Amino acid sequence: MKANTITRFSTTTLALCGLFLLGSHSQAAEKDTLNSADVKFVKHEAAAGMAVVKLAGLSAQKASRADVKAFAEMLVTEHTKANEELTKLASTKGVELSAVIDPKHAETFQKLEKTESADFDKAFLAEMTSGHKKCVSNFEDAAKDSKDSDLKMWAEKMLPTLKTHLEQAKELASK
């Protein structure tokens, strides 16, 4: 009788341990759902988004034209929100993002920081036009080709805003 109780207890314990192991394994598998192309997109656009906020923050302080300053402030607000959304999405998908601005964007920041105010607006708008062209193209590809439905939906949601930013940058640059 005592042996029977111990056997049942041991079997129940083993079964529960197995369930816990399976449960934790399936949660880890659910978290890491992005393929390499999607991970590359997330990491690239997180870095680009962080750079836009930093460059636009500089422009909000340094631009000579009021319309360029207003554009820069809008970029800071909208890209900060987008960066927060992307960071949250990346976290749920098991993608770690760098908190450090990448060297290419840091170099651009330093170059703009040294640009005289007369040329600053033009240089900033050229950078925003070029960067947003690449960004729109990357987001169009992700919206079409991403294998992850959450990432695909987020890219689709962001496209109209990014296209608007591109058009605004072009319009301001033409003045």
PENOR-V234024 format. One record per residue. N is the residue number from 0. RES is the residue in three letters. D_LAST is the distance of its C-alpha to the last C-alpha in Angstrom with 2 decimals. Layout:
n=N res=RES d_last=D_LAST
n=N res=RES d_last=D_LAST
This chain:
n=0 res=MET d_last=92.15
n=1 res=LYS d_last=90.45
n=2 res=ALA d_last=89.26
n=3 res=ASN d_last=87.91
n=4 res=THR d_last=85.84
n=5 res=ILE d_last=84.47
n=6 res=THR d_last=83.56
n=7 res=ARG d_last=81.73
n=8 res=PHE d_last=79.91
n=9 res=SER d_last=78.91
n=10 res=THR d_last=77.76
n=11 res=THR d_last=75.70
n=12 res=THR d_last=74.14
n=13 res=LEU d_last=73.26
n=14 res=ALA d_last=71.78
n=15 res=LEU d_last=69.58
n=16 res=CYS d_last=68.44
n=17 res=GLY d_last=67.55
n=18 res=LEU d_last=65.51
n=19 res=PHE d_last=63.60
n=20 res=LEU d_last=62.88
n=21 res=LEU d_last=61.75
n=22 res=GLY d_last=59.61
n=23 res=SER d_last=57.79
n=24 res=HIS d_last=57.33
n=25 res=SER d_last=55.82
n=26 res=GLN d_last=53.38
n=27 res=ALA d_last=52.23
n=28 res=ALA d_last=51.90
n=29 res=GLU d_last=49.85
n=30 res=LYS d_last=47.44
n=31 res=ASP d_last=46.63
n=32 res=THR d_last=45.41
n=33 res=LEU d_last=42.38
n=34 res=ASN d_last=42.83
n=35 res=SER d_last=41.42
n=36 res=ALA d_last=38.29
n=37 res=ASP d_last=37.49
n=38 res=VAL d_last=38.23
n=39 res=LYS d_last=35.90
n=40 res=PHE d_last=33.05
n=41 res=VAL d_last=33.76
n=42 res=LYS d_last=33.95
n=43 res=HIS d_last=30.83
n=44 res=GLU d_last=28.66
n=45 res=ALA d_last=30.25
n=46 res=ALA d_last=29.29
n=47 res=ALA d_last=25.70
n=48 res=GLY d_last=25.46
n=49 res=MET d_last=26.95
n=50 res=ALA d_last=24.50
n=51 res=VAL d_last=21.44
n=52 res=VAL d_last=23.08
n=53 res=LYS d_last=23.78
n=54 res=LEU d_last=20.37
n=55 res=ALA d_last=18.64
n=56 res=GLY d_last=21.35
n=57 res=LEU d_last=20.54
n=58 res=SER d_last=16.83
n=59 res=ALA d_last=17.99
n=60 res=GLN d_last=19.96
n=61 res=LYS d_last=17.96
n=62 res=ALA d_last=14.21
n=63 res=SER d_last=13.23
n=64 res=ARG d_last=10.56
n=65 res=ALA d_last=12.49
n=66 res=ASP d_last=10.31
n=67 res=VAL d_last=10.55
n=68 res=LYS d_last=14.20
n=69 res=ALA d_last=14.84
n=70 res=PHE d_last=13.65
n=71 res=ALA d_last=15.88
n=72 res=GLU d_last=18.71
n=73 res=MET d_last=18.64
n=74 res=LEU d_last=18.88
n=75 res=VAL d_last=21.79
n=76 res=THR d_last=23.56
n=77 res=GLU d_last=23.25
n=78 res=HIS d_last=23.92
n=79 res=THR d_last=26.77
n=80 res=LYS d_last=28.34
n=81 res=ALA d_last=27.97
n=82 res=ASN d_last=29.44
n=83 res=GLU d_last=32.35
n=84 res=GLU d_last=33.03
n=85 res=LEU d_last=32.99
n=86 res=THR d_last=35.23
n=87 res=LYS d_last=37.65
n=88 res=LEU d_last=37.72
n=89 res=ALA d_last=38.27
n=90 res=SER d_last=41.08
n=91 res=THR d_last=42.83
n=92 res=LYS d_last=42.68
n=93 res=GLY d_last=44.06
n=94 res=VAL d_last=40.99
n=95 res=GLU d_last=40.54
n=96 res=LEU d_last=37.04
n=97 res=SER d_last=36.31
n=98 res=ALA d_last=35.18
n=99 res=VAL d_last=34.02
n=100 res=ILE d_last=30.56
n=101 res=ASP d_last=31.06
n=102 res=PRO d_last=30.90
n=103 res=LYS d_last=27.90
n=104 res=HIS d_last=25.72
n=105 res=ALA d_last=27.42
n=106 res=GLU d_last=26.52
n=107 res=THR d_last=22.80
n=108 res=PHE d_last=23.12
n=109 res=GLN d_last=24.99
n=110 res=LYS d_last=22.54
n=111 res=LEU d_last=19.60
n=112 res=GLU d_last=22.03
n=113 res=LYS d_last=22.70
n=114 res=THR d_last=19.13
n=115 res=GLU d_last=18.45
n=116 res=SER d_last=16.04
n=117 res=ALA d_last=13.84
n=118 res=ASP d_last=13.37
n=119 res=PHE d_last=13.97
n=120 res=ASP d_last=10.68
n=121 res=LYS d_last=9.65
n=122 res=ALA d_last=13.27
n=123 res=PHE d_last=13.55
n=124 res=LEU d_last=10.78
n=125 res=ALA d_last=12.37
n=126 res=GLU d_last=15.66
n=127 res=MET d_last=14.95
n=128 res=THR d_last=13.79
n=129 res=SER d_last=16.88
n=130 res=GLY d_last=19.14
n=131 res=HIS d_last=18.43
n=132 res=LYS d_last=19.00
n=133 res=LYS d_last=22.36
n=134 res=CYS d_last=23.08
n=135 res=VAL d_last=22.68
n=136 res=SER d_last=24.92
n=137 res=ASN d_last=27.45
n=138 res=PHE d_last=27.59
n=139 res=GLU d_last=28.10
n=140 res=ASP d_last=30.94
n=141 res=ALA d_last=32.45
n=142 res=ALA d_last=32.31
n=143 res=LYS d_last=34.16
n=144 res=ASP d_last=36.42
n=145 res=SER d_last=37.25
n=146 res=LYS d_last=40.98
n=147 res=ASP d_last=40.72
n=148 res=SER d_last=40.17
n=149 res=ASP d_last=38.75
n=150 res=LEU d_last=36.15
n=151 res=LYS d_last=35.36
n=152 res=MET d_last=34.90
n=153 res=TRP d_last=32.67
n=154 res=ALA d_last=30.40
n=155 res=GLU d_last=30.29
n=156 res=LYS d_last=29.54
n=157 res=MET d_last=26.59
n=158 res=LEU d_last=24.91
n=159 res=PRO d_last=23.15
n=160 res=THR d_last=21.62
n=161 res=LEU d_last=20.52
n=162 res=LYS d_last=19.00
n=163 res=THR d_last=17.05
n=164 res=HIS d_last=15.83
n=165 res=LEU d_last=14.81
n=166 res=GLU d_last=12.88
n=167 res=GLN d_last=11.12
n=168 res=ALA d_last=10.34
n=169 res=LYS d_last=9.08
n=170 res=GLU d_last=6.87
n=171 res=LEU d_last=5.51
n=172 res=ALA d_last=5.53
n=173 res=SER d_last=3.83
n=174 res=LYS d_last=0.00
